[in-house]
């Protein structure tokens, strides 16, 4: 049954990416706030934790962790060992390969084709693996077209 939607925003303001997922603030003292700021790289990350689970985050300047954090929040994953990684500056994003398809998560057409070649043959799997289609969703038809095109090429 439907349990409600996860609140998410991705906004580009004057060359900066601003993303929020879930709770933006701690509602009471039972929640914990972790903030990471790198002034040199102009990067800000805030994580809201409740009962060892990530329940909200704000990312400014680098959205490479957006998809991972969205999954942690949506799946209500217990953090345990991942807790320390939340303070780190994130993993290096995969470079955009080919024509840009998803501007929310910087995914190119060849990034998508690569995942298809690696065995992702369902739209939801490609979206999950690349991040394409998980932001605003406007690129999902193009992702689906690339999937269909690749699968048809294999069948011929």
N, CA, C and O atoms as a GROMACS GRO file, in nm:
protein
  624
    1UNK      N    1   0.083  -0.118   0.000
    1UNK     CA    2   0.000   0.000   0.000
    1UNK      C    3   0.087   0.124   0.000
    1UNK      O    4   0.205   0.120   0.034
    2UNK      N    5   0.027   0.234  -0.039
    2UNK     CA    6   0.100   0.360  -0.052
    2UNK      C    7   0.131   0.419   0.085
    2UNK      O    8   0.041   0.436   0.168
    3UNK      N    9   0.258   0.449   0.110
    3UNK     CA   10   0.301   0.503   0.240
    3UNK      C   11   0.343   0.649   0.233
    3UNK      O   12   0.405   0.700   0.326
    4UNK      N   13   0.311   0.715   0.125
    4UNK     CA   14   0.348   0.856   0.111
    4UNK      C   15   0.472   0.872   0.026
    4UNK      O   16   0.542   0.776  -0.004
    5UNK      N   17   0.499   0.995  -0.011
    5UNK     CA   18   0.612   1.026  -0.097
    5UNK      C   19   0.728   1.082  -0.016
    5UNK      O   20   0.709   1.141   0.090
    6UNK      N   21   0.846   1.062  -0.069
    6UNK     CA   22   0.967   1.119  -0.010
    6UNK      C   23   0.985   1.258  -0.071
    6UNK      O   24   0.992   1.272  -0.193
    7UNK      N   25   0.993   1.360   0.013
    7UNK     CA   26   1.009   1.496  -0.036
    7UNK      C   27   1.152   1.517  -0.084
    7UNK      O   28   1.247   1.492  -0.010
    8UNK      N   29   1.166   1.563  -0.210
    8UNK     CA   30   1.298   1.586  -0.270
    8UNK      C   31   1.292   1.712  -0.355
    8UNK      O   32   1.190   1.743  -0.416
    9UNK      N   33   1.403   1.784  -0.358
    9UNK     CA   34   1.417   1.901  -0.444
    9UNK      C   35   1.558   1.905  -0.500
    9UNK      O   36   1.654   1.875  -0.429
   10UNK      N   37   1.570   1.941  -0.627
   10UNK     CA   38   1.700   1.967  -0.688
   10UNK      C   39   1.686   2.100  -0.761
   10UNK      O   40   1.604   2.115  -0.851
   11UNK      N   41   1.767   2.196  -0.719
   11UNK     CA   42   1.758   2.331  -0.776
   11UNK      C   43   1.899   2.376  -0.814
   11UNK      O   44   1.994   2.349  -0.740
   12UNK      N   45   1.912   2.444  -0.927
   12UNK     CA   46   2.041   2.503  -0.965
   12UNK      C   47   2.027   2.653  -0.950
   12UNK      O   48   1.942   2.716  -1.013
   13UNK      N   49   2.112   2.711  -0.864
   13UNK     CA   50   2.106   2.854  -0.836
   13UNK      C   51   2.245   2.913  -0.860
   13UNK      O   52   2.340   2.877  -0.792
   14UNK      N   53   2.257   3.002  -0.957
   14UNK     CA   54   2.383   3.070  -0.987
   14UNK      C   55   2.500   2.972  -0.994
   14UNK      O   56   2.605   2.996  -0.935
   15UNK      N   57   2.482   2.862  -1.065
   15UNK     CA   58   2.591   2.766  -1.084
   15UNK      C   59   2.608   2.666  -0.971
   15UNK      O   60   2.696   2.580  -0.978
   16UNK      N   61   2.527   2.676  -0.867
   16UNK     CA   62   2.535   2.582  -0.755
   16UNK      C   63   2.417   2.487  -0.760
   16UNK      O   64   2.304   2.527  -0.788
   17UNK      N   65   2.443   2.361  -0.731
   17UNK     CA   66   2.334   2.265  -0.714
   17UNK      C   67   2.292   2.268  -0.568
   17UNK      O   68   2.376   2.267  -0.478
   18UNK      N   69   2.162   2.273  -0.545
   18UNK     CA   70   2.107   2.265  -0.410
   18UNK      C   71   2.006   2.150  -0.410
   18UNK      O   72   1.910   2.152  -0.487
   19UNK      N   73   2.028   2.052  -0.325
   19UNK     CA   74   1.940   1.936  -0.318
   19UNK      C   75   1.894   1.917  -0.175
   19UNK      O   76   1.972   1.935  -0.081
   20UNK      N   77   1.769   1.881  -0.160
   20UNK     CA   78   1.720   1.844  -0.027
   20UNK      C   79   1.635   1.718  -0.041
   20UNK      O   80   1.562   1.701  -0.138
   21UNK      N   81   1.648   1.631   0.058
   21UNK     CA   82   1.571   1.506   0.061
   21UNK      C   83   1.523   1.488   0.204
   21UNK      O   84   1.601   1.502   0.298
   22UNK      N   85   1.396   1.456   0.221
   22UNK     CA   86   1.343   1.428   0.355
   22UNK      C   87   1.337   1.551   0.442
   22UNK      O   88   1.307   1.661   0.395
   23UNK      N   89   1.367   1.533   0.570
   23UNK     CA   90   1.358   1.643   0.667
   23UNK      C   91   1.475   1.740   0.652
   23UNK      O   92   1.590   1.698   0.649
   24UNK      N   93   1.447   1.871   0.641
   24UNK     CA   94   1.555   1.969   0.631
   24UNK      C   95   1.609   2.015   0.767
   24UNK      O   96   1.719   2.068   0.775
   25UNK      N   97   1.531   1.994   0.873
   25UNK     CA   98   1.568   2.038   1.008
   25UNK      C   99   1.537   1.928   1.109
   25UNK      O  100   1.456   1.839   1.082
   26UNK      N  101   1.601   1.935   1.225
   26UNK     CA  102   1.572   1.844   1.336
   26UNK      C  103   1.444   1.890   1.405
   26UNK      O  104   1.440   2.002   1.456
   27UNK      N  105   1.338   1.807   1.408
   27UNK     CA  106   1.214   1.848   1.473
   27UNK      C  107   1.225   1.858   1.626
   27UNK      O  108   1.154   1.937   1.688
   28UNK      N  109   1.313   1.777   1.686
   28UNK     CA  110   1.331   1.782   1.832
   28UNK      C  111   1.468   1.727   1.869
   28UNK      O  112   1.547   1.691   1.781
   29UNK      N  113   1.497   1.720   1.998
   29UNK     CA  114   1.629   1.680   2.046
   29UNK      C  115   1.662   1.533   2.025
   29UNK      O  116   1.777   1.493   2.045
   30UNK      N  117   1.566   1.451   1.986
   30UNK     CA  118   1.596   1.310   1.961
   30UNK      C  119   1.661   1.290   1.824
   30UNK      O  120   1.705   1.179   1.792
   31UNK      N  121   1.669   1.395   1.743
   31UNK     CA  122   1.733   1.391   1.612
   31UNK      C  123   1.873   1.450   1.624
   31UNK      O  124   1.898   1.535   1.709
   32UNK      N  125   1.962   1.404   1.539
   32UNK     CA  126   2.100   1.452   1.539
   32UNK      C  127   2.130   1.518   1.405
   32UNK      O  128   2.088   1.470   1.300
   33UNK      N  129   2.204   1.627   1.409
   33UNK     CA  130   2.241   1.699   1.288
   33UNK      C  131   2.392   1.690   1.269
   33UNK      O  132   2.469   1.722   1.360
   34UNK      N  133   2.435   1.646   1.150
   34UNK     CA  134   2.577   1.640   1.115
   34UNK      C  135   2.596   1.735   0.998
   34UNK      O  136   2.525   1.726   0.898
   35UNK      N  137   2.693   1.826   1.010
   35UNK     CA  138   2.718   1.924   0.904
   35UNK      C  139   2.864   1.916   0.861
   35UNK      O  140   2.954   1.911   0.944
   36UNK      N  141   2.884   1.914   0.730
   36UNK     CA  142   3.018   1.914   0.671
   36UNK      C  143   3.026   2.035   0.579
   36UNK      O  144   2.942   2.052   0.491
   37UNK      N  145   3.126   2.119   0.599
   37UNK     CA  146   3.145   2.238   0.515
   37UNK      C  147   3.288   2.239   0.463
   37UNK      O  148   3.383   2.226   0.541
   38UNK      N  149   3.304   2.255   0.333
   38UNK     CA  150   3.435   2.270   0.271
   38UNK      C  151   3.432   2.404   0.197
   38UNK      O  152   3.386   2.411   0.083
   39UNK      N  153   3.480   2.509   0.263
   39UNK     CA  154   3.473   2.643   0.204
   39UNK      C  155   3.556   2.656   0.078
   39UNK      O  156   3.518   2.726  -0.016
   40UNK      N  157   3.670   2.588   0.074
   40UNK     CA  158   3.757   2.596  -0.044
   40UNK      C  159   3.687   2.540  -0.168
   40UNK      O  160   3.700   2.596  -0.277
   41UNK      N  161   3.614   2.431  -0.151
   41UNK     CA  162   3.544   2.369  -0.264
   41UNK      C  163   3.400   2.419  -0.277
   41UNK      O  164   3.327   2.377  -0.367
   42UNK      N  165   3.360   2.508  -0.186
   42UNK     CA  166   3.224   2.565  -0.186
   42UNK      C  167   3.120   2.454  -0.181
   42UNK      O  168   3.034   2.442  -0.268
   43UNK      N  169   3.133   2.372  -0.076
   43UNK     CA  170   3.049   2.254  -0.060
   43UNK      C  171   2.992   2.249   0.081
   43UNK      O  172   3.062   2.277   0.178
   44UNK      N  173   2.864   2.213   0.092
   44UNK     CA  174   2.795   2.204   0.220
   44UNK      C  175   2.710   2.077   0.219
   44UNK      O  176   2.642   2.048   0.121
   45UNK      N  177   2.716   2.004   0.328
   45UNK     CA  178   2.634   1.884   0.342
   45UNK      C  179   2.579   1.880   0.485
   45UNK      O  180   2.655   1.891   0.581
   46UNK      N  181   2.448   1.863   0.497
   46UNK     CA  182   2.384   1.848   0.628
   46UNK      C  183   2.304   1.720   0.626
   46UNK      O  184   2.225   1.696   0.535
   47UNK      N  185   2.324   1.638   0.728
   47UNK     CA  186   2.251   1.511   0.741
   47UNK      C  187   2.173   1.511   0.872
   47UNK      O  188   2.227   1.547   0.977
   48UNK      N  189   2.048   1.472   0.866
   48UNK     CA  190   1.962   1.460   0.984
   48UNK      C  191   1.945   1.310   1.011
   48UNK      O  192   1.902   1.234   0.924
   49UNK      N  193   1.981   1.269   1.133
   49UNK     CA  194   1.978   1.127   1.170
   49UNK      C  195   1.882   1.108   1.287
   49UNK      O  196   1.879   1.188   1.380
   50UNK      N  197   1.804   1.000   1.281
   50UNK     CA  198   1.711   0.964   1.389
   50UNK      C  199   1.712   0.813   1.404
   50UNK      O  200   1.688   0.740   1.307
   51UNK      N  201   1.739   0.765   1.524
   51UNK     CA  202   1.747   0.620   1.553
   51UNK      C  203   1.839   0.550   1.454
   51UNK      O  204   1.804   0.446   1.397
   52UNK      N  205   1.959   0.606   1.432
   52UNK     CA  206   2.063   0.551   1.345
   52UNK      C  207   2.018   0.535   1.199
   52UNK      O  208   2.067   0.448   1.128
   53UNK      N  209   1.925   0.620   1.157
   53UNK     CA  210   1.880   0.619   1.018
   53UNK      C  211   1.884   0.762   0.963
   53UNK      O  212   1.849   0.857   1.033
   54UNK      N  213   1.929   0.776   0.839
   54UNK     CA  214   1.928   0.906   0.774
   54UNK      C  215   1.784   0.939   0.738
   54UNK      O  216   1.718   0.862   0.668
   55UNK      N  217   1.734   1.053   0.785
   55UNK     CA  218   1.595   1.092   0.758
   55UNK      C  219   1.586   1.222   0.678
   55UNK      O  220   1.478   1.261   0.635
   56UNK      N  221   1.700   1.288   0.657
   56UNK     CA  222   1.700   1.410   0.579
   56UNK      C  223   1.840   1.455   0.546
   56UNK      O  224   1.935   1.425   0.619
   57UNK      N  225   1.853   1.528   0.436
   57UNK     CA  226   1.984   1.582   0.399
   57UNK      C  227   1.966   1.705   0.310
   57UNK      O  228   1.867   1.719   0.239
   58UNK      N  229   2.065   1.792   0.318
   58UNK     CA  230   2.075   1.906   0.227
   58UNK      C  231   2.216   1.904   0.170
   58UNK      O  232   2.313   1.896   0.244
   59UNK      N  233   2.226   1.910   0.038
   59UNK     CA  234   2.355   1.912  -0.031
   59UNK      C  235   2.362   2.040  -0.114
   59UNK      O  236   2.270   2.071  -0.189
   60UNK      N  237   2.472   2.113  -0.100
   60UNK     CA  238   2.492   2.234  -0.180
   60UNK      C  239   2.630   2.226  -0.242
   60UNK      O  240   2.730   2.203  -0.173
   61UNK      N  241   2.637   2.245  -0.374
   61UNK     CA  242   2.765   2.250  -0.443
   61UNK      C  243   2.807   2.120  -0.508
   61UNK      O  244   2.880   2.122  -0.607
   62UNK      N  245   2.764   2.006  -0.455
   62UNK     CA  246   2.798   1.876  -0.512
   62UNK      C  247   2.684   1.781  -0.483
   62UNK      O  248   2.655   1.750  -0.367
   63UNK      N  249   2.620   1.734  -0.588
   63UNK     CA  250   2.505   1.646  -0.568
   63UNK      C  251   2.538   1.500  -0.598
   63UNK      O  252   2.447   1.419  -0.620
   64UNK      N  253   2.666   1.464  -0.598
   64UNK     CA  254   2.705   1.328  -0.634
   64UNK      C  255   2.652   1.224  -0.536
   64UNK      O  256   2.638   1.107  -0.573
   65UNK      N  257   2.621   1.263  -0.414
   65UNK     CA  258   2.569   1.167  -0.315
   65UNK      C  259   2.416   1.163  -0.311
   65UNK      O  260   2.358   1.089  -0.232
   66UNK      N  261   2.352   1.242  -0.395
   66UNK     CA  262   2.206   1.252  -0.393
   66UNK      C  263   2.138   1.115  -0.403
   66UNK      O  264   2.052   1.082  -0.321
   67UNK      N  265   2.176   1.038  -0.504
   67UNK     CA  266   2.110   0.909  -0.526
   67UNK      C  267   2.131   0.813  -0.409
   67UNK      O  268   2.037   0.746  -0.366
   68UNK      N  269   2.254   0.807  -0.358
   68UNK     CA  270   2.283   0.720  -0.243
   68UNK      C  271   2.201   0.761  -0.121
   68UNK      O  272   2.143   0.676  -0.053
   69UNK      N  273   2.197   0.890  -0.093
   69UNK     CA  274   2.123   0.938   0.024
   69UNK      C  275   1.973   0.917   0.007
   69UNK      O  276   1.904   0.883   0.103
   70UNK      N  277   1.923   0.936  -0.116
   70UNK     CA  278   1.781   0.913  -0.142
   70UNK      C  279   1.745   0.768  -0.112
   70UNK      O  280   1.641   0.741  -0.051
   71UNK      N  281   1.830   0.676  -0.152
   71UNK     CA  282   1.806   0.533  -0.126
   71UNK      C  283   1.812   0.503   0.024
   71UNK      O  284   1.727   0.429   0.075
   72UNK      N  285   1.910   0.559   0.094
   72UNK     CA  286   1.921   0.537   0.239
   72UNK      C  287   1.796   0.585   0.312
   72UNK      O  288   1.746   0.518   0.402
   73UNK      N  289   1.745   0.701   0.272
   73UNK     CA  290   1.627   0.758   0.336
   73UNK      C  291   1.502   0.679   0.298
   73UNK      O  292   1.423   0.642   0.385
   74UNK      N  293   1.485   0.652   0.170
   74UNK     CA  294   1.364   0.582   0.122
   74UNK      C  295   1.355   0.441   0.180
   74UNK      O  296   1.246   0.395   0.214
   75UNK      N  297   1.469   0.372   0.190
   75UNK     CA  298   1.469   0.234   0.240
   75UNK      C  299   1.482   0.225   0.392
   75UNK      O  300   1.480   0.116   0.449
   76UNK      N  301   1.494   0.342   0.458
   76UNK     CA  302   1.509   0.348   0.604
   76UNK      C  303   1.623   0.256   0.651
   76UNK      O  304   1.609   0.182   0.748
   77UNK      N  305   1.735   0.265   0.580
   77UNK     CA  306   1.851   0.182   0.607
   77UNK      C  307   1.920   0.223   0.736
   77UNK      O  308   1.945   0.341   0.759
   78UNK      N  309   1.950   0.124   0.820
   78UNK     CA  310   2.025   0.150   0.943
   78UNK      C  311   2.168   0.184   0.902
   78UNK      O  312   2.229   0.112   0.822
   79UNK      N  313   2.222   0.293   0.954
   79UNK     CA  314   2.352   0.343   0.910
   79UNK      C  315   2.470   0.263   0.963
   79UNK      O  316   2.559   0.227   0.886
   80UNK      N  317   2.473   0.235   1.091
   80UNK     CA  318   2.585   0.170   1.160
   80UNK      C  319   2.720   0.216   1.104
   80UNK      O  320   2.763   0.326   1.136
   81UNK      N  321   2.787   0.136   1.022
   81UNK     CA  322   2.920   0.171   0.972
   81UNK      C  323   2.920   0.285   0.870
   81UNK      O  324   3.022   0.351   0.853
   82UNK      N  325   2.810   0.310   0.804
   82UNK     CA  326   2.802   0.417   0.704
   82UNK      C  327   2.802   0.555   0.769
   82UNK      O  328   2.824   0.656   0.702
   83UNK      N  329   2.777   0.559   0.897
   83UNK     CA  330   2.767   0.686   0.968
   83UNK      C  331   2.890   0.774   0.948
   83UNK      O  332   2.877   0.894   0.923
   84UNK      N  333   3.009   0.716   0.957
   84UNK     CA  334   3.132   0.794   0.939
   84UNK      C  335   3.145   0.845   0.796
   84UNK      O  336   3.200   0.953   0.773
   85UNK      N  337   3.097   0.768   0.700
   85UNK     CA  338   3.106   0.810   0.559
   85UNK      C  339   3.021   0.933   0.532
   85UNK      O  340   3.049   1.009   0.439
   86UNK      N  341   2.917   0.954   0.612
   86UNK     CA  342   2.831   1.071   0.592
   86UNK      C  343   2.909   1.201   0.608
   86UNK      O  344   2.876   1.302   0.546
   87UNK      N  345   3.012   1.199   0.692
   87UNK     CA  346   3.092   1.320   0.714
   87UNK      C  347   3.196   1.343   0.607
   87UNK      O  348   3.248   1.454   0.593
   88UNK      N  349   3.227   1.241   0.532
   88UNK     CA  350   3.328   1.256   0.428
   88UNK      C  351   3.272   1.335   0.312
   88UNK      O  352   3.151   1.356   0.302
   89UNK      N  353   3.360   1.378   0.225
   89UNK     CA  354   3.316   1.467   0.116
   89UNK      C  355   3.257   1.393  -0.002
   89UNK      O  356   3.236   1.454  -0.107
   90UNK      N  357   3.229   1.267   0.012
   90UNK     CA  358   3.161   1.194  -0.095
   90UNK      C  359   3.256   1.126  -0.191
   90UNK      O  360   3.376   1.153  -0.192
   91UNK      N  361   3.201   1.037  -0.271
   91UNK     CA  362   3.281   0.965  -0.368
   91UNK      C  363   3.288   1.046  -0.497
   91UNK      O  364   3.204   1.132  -0.524
   92UNK      N  365   3.389   1.018  -0.574
   92UNK     CA  366   3.405   1.087  -0.701
   92UNK      C  367   3.296   1.044  -0.797
   92UNK      O  368   3.273   0.925  -0.818
   93UNK      N  369   3.230   1.139  -0.853
   93UNK     CA  370   3.122   1.110  -0.947
   93UNK      C  371   3.180   1.056  -1.078
   93UNK      O  372   3.289   1.097  -1.120
   94UNK      N  373   3.108   0.965  -1.140
   94UNK     CA  374   3.151   0.912  -1.270
   94UNK      C  375   3.136   1.024  -1.372
   94UNK      O  376   3.036   1.096  -1.371
   95UNK      N  377   3.234   1.040  -1.461
   95UNK     CA  378   3.224   1.148  -1.560
   95UNK      C  379   3.109   1.124  -1.657
   95UNK      O  380   3.070   1.009  -1.682
   96UNK      N  381   3.055   1.232  -1.710
   96UNK     CA  382   2.947   1.223  -1.809
   96UNK      C  383   3.008   1.169  -1.938
   96UNK      O  384   3.102   1.227  -1.993
   97UNK      N  385   2.952   1.058  -1.986
   97UNK     CA  386   2.997   0.998  -2.112
   97UNK      C  387   2.887   1.015  -2.216
   97UNK      O  388   2.773   0.974  -2.194
   98UNK      N  389   2.922   1.075  -2.329
   98UNK     CA  390   2.824   1.096  -2.435
   98UNK      C  391   2.737   1.218  -2.408
   98UNK      O  392   2.764   1.298  -2.318
   99UNK      N  393   2.630   1.229  -2.488
   99UNK     CA  394   2.538   1.343  -2.477
   99UNK      C  395   2.469   1.340  -2.340
   99UNK      O  396   2.424   1.235  -2.295
  100UNK      N  397   2.460   1.456  -2.276
  100UNK     CA  398   2.395   1.466  -2.144
  100UNK      C  399   2.247   1.432  -2.157
  100UNK      O  400   2.175   1.494  -2.236
  101UNK      N  401   2.203   1.334  -2.079
  101UNK     CA  402   2.062   1.291  -2.079
  101UNK      C  403   1.993   1.342  -1.953
  101UNK      O  404   1.881   1.394  -1.960
  102UNK      N  405   2.059   1.327  -1.839
  102UNK     CA  406   2.001   1.366  -1.710
  102UNK      C  407   2.084   1.478  -1.648
  102UNK      O  408   2.196   1.455  -1.603
  103UNK      N  409   2.029   1.598  -1.646
  103UNK     CA  410   2.103   1.711  -1.588
  103UNK      C  411   2.093   1.712  -1.436
  103UNK      O  412   2.176   1.775  -1.370
  104UNK      N  413   1.994   1.645  -1.378
  104UNK     CA  414   1.983   1.639  -1.231
  104UNK      C  415   2.101   1.563  -1.171
  104UNK      O  416   2.156   1.604  -1.068
  105UNK      N  417   2.140   1.452  -1.235
  105UNK     CA  418   2.245   1.366  -1.180
  105UNK      C  419   2.365   1.351  -1.272
  105UNK      O  420   2.447   1.261  -1.252
  106UNK      N  421   2.377   1.438  -1.373
  106UNK     CA  422   2.491   1.438  -1.465
  106UNK      C  423   2.518   1.300  -1.524
  106UNK      O  424   2.625   1.242  -1.501
  107UNK      N  425   2.422   1.248  -1.599
  107UNK     CA  426   2.435   1.117  -1.661
  107UNK      C  427   2.425   1.133  -1.812
  107UNK      O  428   2.332   1.195  -1.864
  108UNK      N  429   2.523   1.077  -1.882
  108UNK     CA  430   2.524   1.084  -2.028
  108UNK      C  431   2.468   0.959  -2.092
  108UNK      O  432   2.448   0.857  -2.026
  109UNK      N  433   2.441   0.968  -2.221
  109UNK     CA  434   2.384   0.854  -2.296
  109UNK      C  435   2.476   0.732  -2.290
  109UNK      O  436   2.428   0.619  -2.278
  110UNK      N  437   2.607   0.755  -2.297
  110UNK     CA  438   2.700   0.641  -2.294
  110UNK      C  439   2.713   0.581  -2.154
  110UNK      O  440   2.746   0.464  -2.140
  111UNK      N  441   2.687   0.660  -2.049
  111UNK     CA  442   2.681   0.603  -1.913
  111UNK      C  443   2.566   0.502  -1.906
  111UNK      O  444   2.579   0.395  -1.846
  112UNK      N  445   2.455   0.538  -1.968
  112UNK     CA  446   2.337   0.451  -1.969
  112UNK      C  447   2.364   0.327  -2.054
  112UNK      O  448   2.332   0.215  -2.013
  113UNK      N  449   2.421   0.347  -2.173
  113UNK     CA  450   2.453   0.233  -2.260
  113UNK      C  451   2.551   0.136  -2.191
  113UNK      O  452   2.540   0.014  -2.207
  114UNK      N  453   2.644   0.192  -2.116
  114UNK     CA  454   2.742   0.109  -2.043
  114UNK      C  455   2.670   0.019  -1.942
  114UNK      O  456   2.702  -0.100  -1.931
  115UNK      N  457   2.575   0.075  -1.868
  115UNK     CA  458   2.500  -0.004  -1.768
  115UNK      C  459   2.414  -0.110  -1.836
  115UNK      O  460   2.396  -0.219  -1.783
  116UNK      N  461   2.360  -0.078  -1.954
  116UNK     CA  462   2.281  -0.177  -2.029
  116UNK      C  463   2.372  -0.293  -2.070
  116UNK      O  464   2.335  -0.409  -2.058
  117UNK      N  465   2.493  -0.260  -2.118
  117UNK     CA  466   2.590  -0.362  -2.158
  117UNK      C  467   2.633  -0.448  -2.039
  117UNK      O  468   2.668  -0.565  -2.056
  118UNK      N  469   2.631  -0.388  -1.919
  118UNK     CA  470   2.668  -0.462  -1.797
  118UNK      C  471   2.553  -0.546  -1.743
  118UNK      O  472   2.570  -0.618  -1.644
  119UNK      N  473   2.436  -0.539  -1.808
  119UNK     CA  474   2.326  -0.627  -1.768
  119UNK      C  475   2.201  -0.561  -1.716
  119UNK      O  476   2.105  -0.631  -1.683
  120UNK      N  477   2.198  -0.430  -1.706
  120UNK     CA  478   2.075  -0.361  -1.663
  120UNK      C  479   1.979  -0.356  -1.782
  120UNK      O  480   2.005  -0.286  -1.880
  121UNK      N  481   1.870  -0.431  -1.776
  121UNK     CA  482   1.776  -0.436  -1.889
  121UNK      C  483   1.636  -0.390  -1.851
  121UNK      O  484   1.544  -0.398  -1.933
  122UNK      N  485   1.619  -0.341  -1.730
  122UNK     CA  486   1.492  -0.285  -1.684
  122UNK      C  487   1.513  -0.137  -1.659
  122UNK      O  488   1.619  -0.096  -1.611
  123UNK      N  489   1.413  -0.056  -1.691
  123UNK     CA  490   1.423   0.089  -1.672
  123UNK      C  491   1.456   0.124  -1.528
  123UNK      O  492   1.543   0.208  -1.503
  124UNK      N  493   1.389   0.061  -1.433
  124UNK     CA  494   1.413   0.093  -1.291
  124UNK      C  495   1.557   0.060  -1.249
  124UNK      O  496   1.615   0.131  -1.166
  125UNK      N  497   1.615  -0.047  -1.305
  125UNK     CA  498   1.753  -0.085  -1.272
  125UNK      C  499   1.852   0.016  -1.328
  125UNK      O  500   1.950   0.050  -1.262
  126UNK      N  501   1.827   0.062  -1.450
  126UNK     CA  502   1.915   0.162  -1.512
  126UNK      C  503   1.909   0.293  -1.432
  126UNK      O  504   2.011   0.355  -1.405
  127UNK      N  505   1.788   0.332  -1.396
  127UNK     CA  506   1.770   0.456  -1.318
  127UNK      C  507   1.842   0.445  -1.184
  127UNK      O  508   1.908   0.539  -1.141
  128UNK      N  509   1.829   0.332  -1.119
  128UNK     CA  510   1.893   0.311  -0.989
  128UNK      C  511   2.045   0.308  -1.001
  128UNK      O  512   2.115   0.366  -0.918
  129UNK      N  513   2.097   0.243  -1.105
  129UNK     CA  514   2.242   0.228  -1.123
  129UNK      C  515   2.310   0.358  -1.164
  129UNK      O  516   2.423   0.384  -1.125
  130UNK      N  517   2.241   0.440  -1.244
  130UNK     CA  518   2.304   0.562  -1.296
  130UNK      C  519   2.258   0.689  -1.226
  130UNK      O  520   2.330   0.789  -1.226
  131UNK      N  521   2.140   0.685  -1.167
  131UNK     CA  522   2.082   0.806  -1.108
  131UNK      C  523   1.993   0.880  -1.206
  131UNK      O  524   1.916   0.967  -1.166
  132UNK      N  525   2.001   0.846  -1.335
  132UNK     CA  526   1.916   0.911  -1.436
  132UNK      C  527   1.770   0.880  -1.407
  132UNK      O  528   1.734   0.766  -1.376
  133UNK      N  529   1.686   0.981  -1.417
  133UNK     CA  530   1.543   0.962  -1.396
  133UNK      C  531   1.500   0.960  -1.251
  133UNK      O  532   1.382   0.940  -1.222
  134UNK      N  533   1.593   0.980  -1.159
  134UNK     CA  534   1.557   0.975  -1.016
  134UNK      C  535   1.543   1.114  -0.955
  134UNK      O  536   1.505   1.126  -0.839
  135UNK      N  537   1.572   1.217  -1.033
  135UNK     CA  538   1.554   1.354  -0.984
  135UNK      C  539   1.416   1.403  -1.023
  135UNK      O  540   1.316   1.363  -0.963
  136UNK      N  541   1.411   1.490  -1.122
  136UNK     CA  542   1.282   1.546  -1.165
  136UNK      C  543   1.203   1.447  -1.251
  136UNK      O  544   1.081   1.456  -1.260
  137UNK      N  545   1.273   1.352  -1.314
  137UNK     CA  546   1.206   1.249  -1.394
  137UNK      C  547   1.182   1.284  -1.539
  137UNK      O  548   1.133   1.201  -1.614
  138UNK      N  549   1.214   1.406  -1.580
  138UNK     CA  550   1.185   1.447  -1.718
  138UNK      C  551   1.268   1.371  -1.822
  138UNK      O  552   1.232   1.369  -1.940
  139UNK      N  553   1.378   1.309  -1.781
  139UNK     CA  554   1.463   1.236  -1.875
  139UNK      C  555   1.425   1.089  -1.889
  139UNK      O  556   1.482   1.019  -1.972
  140UNK      N  557   1.330   1.042  -1.811
  140UNK     CA  558   1.293   0.900  -1.816
  140UNK      C  559   1.252   0.852  -1.957
  140UNK      O  560   1.290   0.742  -1.995
  141UNK      N  561   1.178   0.931  -2.035
  141UNK     CA  562   1.147   0.886  -2.172
  141UNK      C  563   1.274   0.865  -2.257
  141UNK      O  564   1.281   0.771  -2.335
  142UNK      N  565   1.372   0.953  -2.241
  142UNK     CA  566   1.498   0.939  -2.315
  142UNK      C  567   1.576   0.817  -2.267
  142UNK      O  568   1.635   0.746  -2.348
  143UNK      N  569   1.576   0.791  -2.137
  143UNK     CA  570   1.643   0.672  -2.082
  143UNK      C  571   1.575   0.547  -2.139
  143UNK      O  572   1.642   0.452  -2.179
  144UNK      N  573   1.442   0.548  -2.142
  144UNK     CA  574   1.364   0.434  -2.196
  144UNK      C  575   1.394   0.416  -2.344
  144UNK      O  576   1.407   0.302  -2.391
  145UNK      N  577   1.406   0.526  -2.418
  145UNK     CA  578   1.437   0.518  -2.561
  145UNK      C  579   1.575   0.454  -2.582
  145UNK      O  580   1.591   0.370  -2.670
  146UNK      N  581   1.674   0.494  -2.501
  146UNK     CA  582   1.809   0.436  -2.511
  146UNK      C  583   1.807   0.288  -2.478
  146UNK      O  584   1.876   0.208  -2.542
  147UNK      N  585   1.728   0.250  -2.378
  147UNK     CA  586   1.715   0.109  -2.342
  147UNK      C  587   1.655   0.030  -2.457
  147UNK      O  588   1.708  -0.074  -2.497
  148UNK      N  589   1.543   0.078  -2.510
  148UNK     CA  590   1.476   0.010  -2.622
  148UNK      C  591   1.568  -0.001  -2.743
  148UNK      O  592   1.575  -0.105  -2.808
  149UNK      N  593   1.638   0.108  -2.773
  149UNK     CA  594   1.731   0.111  -2.886
  149UNK      C  595   1.842   0.006  -2.868
  149UNK      O  596   1.875  -0.066  -2.963
  150UNK      N  597   1.898  -0.002  -2.749
  150UNK     CA  598   2.005  -0.098  -2.721
  150UNK      C  599   1.955  -0.242  -2.726
  150UNK      O  600   2.022  -0.330  -2.780
  151UNK      N  601   1.838  -0.267  -2.670
  151UNK     CA  602   1.782  -0.402  -2.670
  151UNK      C  603   1.744  -0.446  -2.811
  151UNK      O  604   1.764  -0.562  -2.848
  152UNK      N  605   1.691  -0.354  -2.891
  152UNK     CA  606   1.658  -0.386  -3.031
  152UNK      C  607   1.783  -0.418  -3.112
  152UNK      O  608   1.781  -0.506  -3.197
  153UNK      N  609   1.893  -0.347  -3.085
  153UNK     CA  610   2.019  -0.372  -3.155
  153UNK      C  611   2.071  -0.512  -3.123
  153UNK      O  612   2.129  -0.578  -3.210
  154UNK      N  613   2.052  -0.557  -3.001
  154UNK     CA  614   2.096  -0.691  -2.960
  154UNK      C  615   2.012  -0.798  -3.029
  154UNK      O  616   2.065  -0.903  -3.067
  155UNK      N  617   1.883  -0.773  -3.044
  155UNK     CA  618   1.792  -0.871  -3.104
  155UNK      C  619   1.811  -0.886  -3.255
  155UNK      O  620   1.773  -0.988  -3.312
  156UNK      N  621   1.870  -0.786  -3.320
  156UNK     CA  622   1.886  -0.791  -3.467
  156UNK      C  623   2.011  -0.857  -3.510
  156UNK      O  624   2.037  -0.869  -3.630
   0.00000   0.00000   0.00000
